[in-house]
C-alpha cells in the first residue's frame, strides 16, 4: 500500500521565522525522555505528525546555522520545555 503526504505551508525561513499550526480540536501528545545517551520520543499520531511538519519546514527552509525552535511537552506552552531542535548545516566532523 502506498500513501501520499502533502503539506503546504508558508516558508518564513528567509525572515528567520517559522509558523506552526495547531488545532484546538486535536490533542497532540509528545514527550521526550533521556535514558543514558538514548533519546526516546513518544507521541500519538497527531503529535508525531506535528513534529514531522516542524522538521520538514526546517529541512526545506533556508535557515541560518543556529536557528532553533523550542518544543514543550505535548506542544503545550504551560508544560515544561522538553526538546530544542537546531539547524546546523556546517560539515560534521
Secondary structure, 3 states (H helix, E strand, C coil): CCCCCCCCCCCCHHHCCCCCCCCCCCCCCEEEEEECCEEEEEECHHHHHHHHHHHHHHHHCCCCCCCEEEEEHHHCCCCCEEEEEECCCCCCC
